[in-house]
C-alpha cells in the first residue's frame, strides 16, 4: 500500500456529504435578512457561507483526527451517518495532513470573522469567538458533558449561523433571526443526538457522556421526539406572533419525514439496523426544513 498522500485523503475527513448543512442554515439567515431589509449584499453572503463551510470542515476534521488518535473510530459500528469516514484508520500517514486541514479551515473562519468585525463592528465578535471555541473544543471537551453535547450542534448551526448571517447582511441583530434560528437549533441538535445511538458502547469506553450513554437510547428517543415537536412549534408560534411571515411555514412540509422519523426513533432505538432508514429521514429533515423556510422568507420579501 502506498503512503503517498492523495486528494481523497484530504477531502474524505471533511465528510463532504454532510457539508450541505451550512448552506441551508446560511440561506435561512439570508432569508430573514432579505425579508427584513429587501436586499442582499451577495459578497457578504458568500463570505458568510465560506465562514460557515470552513467552520464545519474544521470541526469535522478535528473530530476525525482526535477520534483516530483515541482509537474510537476503530471501535465504532460505522453507519452512513456516524462512525467517521474511516480514512485515517485506512491511511494513518494522512493524520498530520488532517490536523493541518482542521487548523487552516479554522483560521479561514477566523479571518472571515475579523473581516466582518471590521465592516460591521464589535457586536459580531461574541458570536465569532463562541463559534471558534465550539469548533475546537467539541470533540475533546463538549462530548464529555451531556447538556453541552446536546445543545452545542444546534447553537453552532442554528443560533450562531442564522443570527450571524442576518447580522452581517443587515448590520443588526433581530428577534426574527433569533426565532428562525430555533428551527436548525432543534434539528441539528437532534441530528447529532440520533447519530450517537450506534456509538454508545464505543463512546462510553473513552469517557464520553452524551445523553444516550447517560439515560439510554430509548429515553433519549423521547428527547428526540420532543425536539422534533419544538422545531415545528417554534415555527408556528413565530408566525402566529407576527415575527415571521406566513410563507415561512413552507418548512412544515417536512412533517412527511418528521413523523416517521420520530416514530422510528422510538420503536427502533435499540435496533440500529432498523433505525438506519429513520436516521436518513432525520438528515432530510435537517436539510429541507431550513431550506423551505428560507425559500418562504425570500418569497415573502419579494411580495412585500
BAGUPA-536873 format. One record per residue (C-alpha): residue number from 1; x, y, z. Coordinates in nm, 4 decimals. Example, Ala and Ser with C-alpha at 12.3 -4.5 7.8 and 13.67 -1.06 7.14 Angstrom:
<nodes>
NODE  nr       c1       c2       c3
NODE   1   1.2300  -0.4500   0.7800
NODE   2   1.3670  -0.1060   0.7140
</nodes>
This chain:
<nodes>
NODE  nr       c1       c2       c3
NODE   1   0.0000   0.0000   0.0000
NODE   2   0.1363   0.3407  -0.0979
NODE   3   0.1923   0.6009   0.1734
NODE   4   0.1613   0.8853  -0.0765
NODE   5  -0.0909   1.1462   0.0327
NODE   6  -0.3780   1.1859  -0.2151
NODE   7  -0.6501   1.4457  -0.2626
NODE   8  -0.9007   1.1899  -0.1372
NODE   9  -0.7040   1.1534   0.1875
NODE  10  -0.7503   1.5282   0.2432
NODE  11  -1.1108   1.5598   0.1315
NODE  12  -1.2618   1.2493   0.2905
NODE  13  -1.2100   1.3563   0.6571
NODE  14  -1.4069   1.6721   0.5741
NODE  15  -1.7101   1.4428   0.5260
NODE  16  -1.8310   1.6171   0.2075
NODE  17  -2.1849   1.4637   0.2126
NODE  18  -2.2507   1.6486   0.5393
NODE  19  -2.1346   1.9870   0.4092
NODE  20  -2.4804   2.0657   0.2685
NODE  21  -2.5897   2.1728   0.6164
NODE  22  -2.4045   2.5092   0.6392
NODE  23  -2.5516   2.6421   0.3100
NODE  24  -2.9122   2.5790   0.4174
NODE  25  -2.8541   2.7431   0.7569
NODE  26  -2.6847   3.0440   0.5945
NODE  27  -2.9742   3.0580   0.3467
NODE  28  -3.2187   3.0762   0.6370
NODE  29  -3.0302   3.3694   0.7890
NODE  30  -3.0152   3.5372   0.4482
NODE  31  -3.3879   3.4804   0.4038
NODE  32  -3.4580   3.6627   0.7296
NODE  33  -3.2254   3.9458   0.6252
NODE  34  -3.3950   3.9788   0.2858
NODE  35  -3.7411   3.9757   0.4403
NODE  36  -3.6342   4.2444   0.6880
NODE  37  -3.4403   4.4726   0.4537
NODE  38  -3.5493   4.3873   0.0995
NODE  39  -3.1906   4.3453  -0.0196
NODE  40  -2.8917   4.1112  -0.0044
NODE  41  -2.5236   4.2015  -0.0217
NODE  42  -2.4161   3.8974  -0.2214
NODE  43  -2.0479   3.9468  -0.1466
NODE  44  -2.1159   3.9372   0.2278
NODE  45  -2.3473   3.6406   0.1747
NODE  46  -2.0706   3.4432   0.0030
NODE  47  -1.8225   3.5332   0.2773
NODE  48  -2.0698   3.4216   0.5441
NODE  49  -2.1153   3.0968   0.3538
NODE  50  -1.7382   3.0497   0.3322
NODE  51  -1.7001   3.1033   0.7066
NODE  52  -1.9793   2.8573   0.7861
NODE  53  -1.8376   2.5939   0.5498
NODE  54  -1.4831   2.6183   0.6821
NODE  55  -1.6103   2.6039   1.0410
NODE  56  -1.7966   2.2830   0.9595
NODE  57  -1.4954   2.1396   0.7775
NODE  58  -1.2766   2.2235   1.0756
NODE  59  -1.4999   2.0589   1.3348
NODE  60  -1.5411   1.7511   1.1131
NODE  61  -1.1679   1.7076   1.0570
NODE  62  -1.0761   1.7772   1.4202
NODE  63  -1.3325   1.5090   1.5087
NODE  64  -1.1766   1.2634   1.2617
NODE  65  -0.8258   1.3357   1.3882
NODE  66  -0.8963   1.3103   1.7606
NODE  67  -1.1226   1.0063   1.7217
NODE  68  -0.8413   0.8392   1.5261
NODE  69  -0.5877   0.9271   1.7970
NODE  70  -0.8155   0.7924   2.0741
NODE  71  -0.8920   0.4733   1.8815
NODE  72  -1.2643   0.5484   1.8917
NODE  73  -1.3358   0.5287   1.5189
NODE  74  -1.1677   0.1872   1.5000
NODE  75  -1.4126   0.0589   1.7633
NODE  76  -1.7379   0.2147   1.6393
NODE  77  -2.0181   0.0500   1.4465
NODE  78  -1.9970   0.2543   1.1269
NODE  79  -2.3129   0.3743   0.9547
NODE  80  -2.3647   0.6242   0.6703
NODE  81  -2.4369   0.8839   0.9409
NODE  82  -2.1898   0.8030   1.2186
NODE  83  -1.8545   0.6458   1.2969
NODE  84  -1.6340   0.8740   1.0871
NODE  85  -1.5058   0.8336   0.7326
NODE  86  -1.2503   0.5631   0.8164
NODE  87  -0.9828   0.7464   0.6165
NODE  88  -0.7269   0.7794   0.8950
NODE  89  -0.7726   0.4185   1.0046
NODE  90  -0.7009   0.3064   0.6473
NODE  91  -0.4286   0.5658   0.5838
NODE  92  -0.2571   0.6633   0.9122
NODE  93   0.0021   0.8685   0.7226
NODE  94  -0.2793   1.1184   0.6445
NODE  95  -0.3294   1.2107   1.0115
NODE  96  -0.0847   1.5020   1.0120
NODE  97  -0.2433   1.6450   0.6962
NODE  98  -0.5870   1.6128   0.8581
NODE  99  -0.4763   1.8116   1.1610
NODE 100  -0.3292   2.0798   0.9327
NODE 101  -0.6540   2.0907   0.7348
NODE 102  -0.8580   2.1415   1.0513
NODE 103  -0.6316   2.4239   1.1704
NODE 104  -0.6250   2.6015   0.8323
NODE 105  -1.0036   2.5784   0.7984
NODE 106  -1.0440   2.7258   1.1470
NODE 107  -0.8065   3.0097   1.0573
NODE 108  -1.0094   3.0865   0.7438
NODE 109  -1.3234   3.1038   0.9585
NODE 110  -1.1434   3.3397   1.1970
NODE 111  -1.0308   3.5624   0.9090
NODE 112  -1.3876   3.5863   0.7805
NODE 113  -1.4961   3.6844   1.1305
NODE 114  -1.2251   3.9511   1.1536
NODE 115  -1.3391   4.0962   0.8217
NODE 116  -1.6970   4.1259   0.9446
NODE 117  -1.5723   4.2734   1.2732
NODE 118  -1.4084   4.5488   1.0703
NODE 119  -1.7083   4.6229   0.8460
NODE 120  -1.9953   4.5582   1.0917
NODE 121  -1.8412   4.6396   1.4284
NODE 122  -1.7821   4.4661   1.7608
NODE 123  -2.1320   4.3102   1.8104
NODE 124  -2.0332   4.0228   1.5801
NODE 125  -1.7315   3.9380   1.7984
NODE 126  -1.9108   3.7385   2.0737
NODE 127  -2.0773   3.5092   1.8182
NODE 128  -1.7482   3.4625   1.6371
NODE 129  -1.5499   3.3795   1.9489
NODE 130  -1.8120   3.1346   2.0747
NODE 131  -1.8219   2.9715   1.7318
NODE 132  -1.4449   2.9256   1.7144
NODE 133  -1.4406   2.7777   2.0643
NODE 134  -1.7218   2.5356   1.9824
NODE 135  -1.5333   2.4096   1.6782
NODE 136  -1.2110   2.3445   1.8666
NODE 137  -1.3397   2.2045   2.1957
NODE 138  -1.6326   1.9966   2.0666
NODE 139  -1.4650   1.6567   2.0322
NODE 140  -1.2414   1.6532   2.3398
NODE 141  -1.4453   1.8522   2.5918
NODE 142  -1.8064   1.9150   2.4944
NODE 143  -1.8777   1.5460   2.4295
NODE 144  -1.7997   1.4780   2.7972
NODE 145  -2.0878   1.6955   2.9201
NODE 146  -2.4314   1.5658   2.8242
NODE 147  -2.6065   1.9032   2.8182
NODE 148  -2.3404   2.0849   2.6180
NODE 149  -2.3144   1.7877   2.3846
NODE 150  -2.6902   1.8015   2.3270
NODE 151  -2.7189   2.1728   2.2505
NODE 152  -2.3784   2.2644   2.1018
NODE 153  -2.4598   2.1477   1.7454
NODE 154  -2.7821   2.3495   1.7480
NODE 155  -2.6045   2.6543   1.8849
NODE 156  -2.3432   2.6346   1.6112
NODE 157  -2.5691   2.5775   1.3115
NODE 158  -2.8779   2.7499   1.4483
NODE 159  -2.8110   3.0407   1.6824
NODE 160  -2.4640   3.1377   1.5600
NODE 161  -2.5028   3.0716   1.1875
NODE 162  -2.8543   3.2055   1.1310
NODE 163  -2.8238   3.5072   1.3596
NODE 164  -2.4681   3.5749   1.2429
NODE 165  -2.5691   3.5694   0.8760
NODE 166  -2.8623   3.8022   0.9406
NODE 167  -2.6330   4.0389   1.1319
NODE 168  -2.3571   4.0600   0.8694
NODE 169  -2.6165   4.1234   0.5980
NODE 170  -2.8181   4.3875   0.7846
NODE 171  -2.5825   4.5281   1.0480
NODE 172  -2.8158   4.4482   1.3389
NODE 173  -2.9483   4.1565   1.5377
NODE 174  -3.3186   4.0752   1.5259
NODE 175  -3.5836   3.8759   1.7051
NODE 176  -3.6835   3.7415   1.3646
NODE 177  -3.3463   3.5758   1.3136
NODE 178  -3.3352   3.4529   1.6728
NODE 179  -3.6714   3.2817   1.6360
NODE 180  -3.5907   3.1447   1.2894
NODE 181  -3.2673   3.0011   1.4294
NODE 182  -3.4701   2.7759   1.6616
NODE 183  -3.5544   2.5568   1.3613
NODE 184  -3.1941   2.4430   1.2969
NODE 185  -3.1183   2.4652   1.6701
NODE 186  -3.3573   2.1801   1.7492
NODE 187  -3.2994   1.9927   1.4232
NODE 188  -2.9189   1.9870   1.4271
NODE 189  -2.9094   1.9031   1.7974
NODE 190  -3.1374   1.6136   1.7074
NODE 191  -2.9158   1.5159   1.4146
NODE 192  -2.6163   1.4604   1.6416
NODE 193  -2.8331   1.3047   1.9127
NODE 194  -2.9714   1.0327   1.6862
NODE 195  -2.6314   0.9772   1.5238
NODE 196  -2.4914   0.8970   1.8698
NODE 197  -2.7164   0.5926   1.9079
NODE 198  -2.4854   0.3498   1.7206
NODE 199  -2.1762   0.4732   1.9110
NODE 200  -2.2924   0.4324   2.2720
NODE 201  -2.0647   0.1443   2.3743
NODE 202  -1.7523   0.2784   2.1995
NODE 203  -1.8113   0.6356   2.3238
NODE 204  -1.8568   0.5145   2.6823
NODE 205  -1.5191   0.3401   2.6757
NODE 206  -1.3295   0.6627   2.6027
NODE 207  -1.5126   0.8719   2.8618
NODE 208  -1.7815   1.0487   2.6642
NODE 209  -2.1068   1.1331   2.8434
NODE 210  -2.3714   1.2224   2.5907
NODE 211  -2.7405   1.1645   2.6547
NODE 212  -2.7763   0.8115   2.5068
NODE 213  -2.4940   0.6993   2.7391
NODE 214  -2.6442   0.8739   3.0407
NODE 215  -3.0108   0.7722   3.0113
NODE 216  -3.0099   0.5110   2.7345
NODE 217  -3.1241   0.5129   2.3742
NODE 218  -3.4923   0.4568   2.4473
NODE 219  -3.5240   0.7514   2.6858
NODE 220  -3.3105   0.9639   2.4516
NODE 221  -3.5590   0.8943   2.1725
NODE 222  -3.8189   1.0821   2.3807
NODE 223  -3.5865   1.3839   2.3848
NODE 224  -3.5531   1.3438   2.0081
NODE 225  -3.9319   1.3421   1.9677
NODE 226  -3.9613   1.6484   2.1915
NODE 227  -3.7069   1.8396   1.9831
NODE 228  -3.8905   1.7453   1.6623
NODE 229  -4.2115   1.8856   1.8106
NODE 230  -4.0338   2.2024   1.9281
NODE 231  -3.8937   2.2585   1.5780
NODE 232  -4.2373   2.2945   1.4242
NODE 233  -4.3948   2.4580   1.7282
NODE 234  -4.1308   2.7326   1.7266
NODE 235  -4.2000   2.7997   1.3588
NODE 236  -4.5779   2.8125   1.4026
NODE 237  -4.5579   3.0334   1.7131
NODE 238  -4.3149   3.2740   1.5417
NODE 239  -4.5598   3.3155   1.2544
NODE 240  -4.8605   3.3433   1.4869
NODE 241  -4.6871   3.6226   1.6817
NODE 242  -4.6014   3.8076   1.3605
NODE 243  -4.2224   3.7708   1.3817
NODE 244  -4.2005   3.5551   1.0691
NODE 245  -4.4183   3.5673   0.7552
NODE 246  -4.6793   3.3082   0.6685
NODE 247  -4.4643   3.1881   0.3784
NODE 248  -4.2011   3.0578   0.6198
NODE 249  -4.4466   2.7811   0.7113
NODE 250  -4.3289   2.6048   0.3962
NODE 251  -4.0973   2.4347   0.6430
NODE 252  -4.3952   2.2394   0.7758
NODE 253  -4.3939   2.0325   0.4564
NODE 254  -4.1160   1.8203   0.6049
NODE 255  -4.3599   1.6715   0.8537
NODE 256  -4.3816   1.3885   0.5995
NODE 257  -4.0288   1.2937   0.7118
NODE 258  -4.0571   1.4066   1.0736
NODE 259  -4.3462   1.1824   1.1760
NODE 260  -4.1948   0.8511   1.0564
NODE 261  -3.8508   0.9580   1.1868
NODE 262  -3.9903   1.0253   1.5346
NODE 263  -4.1912   0.7033   1.5317
NODE 264  -3.8905   0.5041   1.4147
NODE 265  -3.6598   0.6571   1.6752
NODE 266  -3.8953   0.5391   1.9486
NODE 267  -3.9668   0.1946   1.8062
NODE 268  -3.6127   0.1056   1.6977
NODE 269  -3.3948   0.2922   1.9469
NODE 270  -3.2046  -0.0245   2.0352
NODE 271  -3.2030  -0.1839   1.6890
NODE 272  -2.9517   0.0138   1.4827
NODE 273  -3.0197  -0.1823   1.1644
NODE 274  -3.3876  -0.0866   1.1706
NODE 275  -3.3056   0.2664   1.2900
NODE 276  -3.0878   0.3475   0.9859
NODE 277  -3.3734   0.4477   0.7475
NODE 278  -3.5006   0.6873   1.0129
NODE 279  -3.1546   0.8365   1.0554
NODE 280  -3.1768   0.9089   0.6819
NODE 281  -3.5170   1.0748   0.7286
NODE 282  -3.3641   1.2792   1.0097
NODE 283  -3.0891   1.4001   0.7757
NODE 284  -3.3516   1.5045   0.5195
NODE 285  -3.5348   1.6998   0.7906
NODE 286  -3.2185   1.8940   0.8683
NODE 287  -3.1624   1.9958   0.5081
NODE 288  -3.5144   2.0569   0.3815
NODE 289  -3.6837   2.2304   0.6757
NODE 290  -3.4467   2.5323   0.6938
NODE 291  -3.4266   2.5427   0.3140
NODE 292  -3.8031   2.5509   0.2668
NODE 293  -3.8436   2.8153   0.5371
NODE 294  -3.5663   3.0190   0.3711
NODE 295  -3.7458   2.9962   0.0362
NODE 296  -4.0642   3.1137   0.2075
NODE 297  -3.8819   3.4125   0.3563
NODE 298  -3.7402   3.5118   0.0191
NODE 299  -4.0856   3.4810  -0.1401
NODE 300  -4.2342   3.6955   0.1381
NODE 301  -3.9592   3.9523   0.0809
NODE 302  -4.0286   3.9622  -0.2927
NODE 303  -4.4020   4.0064  -0.2352
NODE 304  -4.3650   4.2726   0.0347
</nodes>
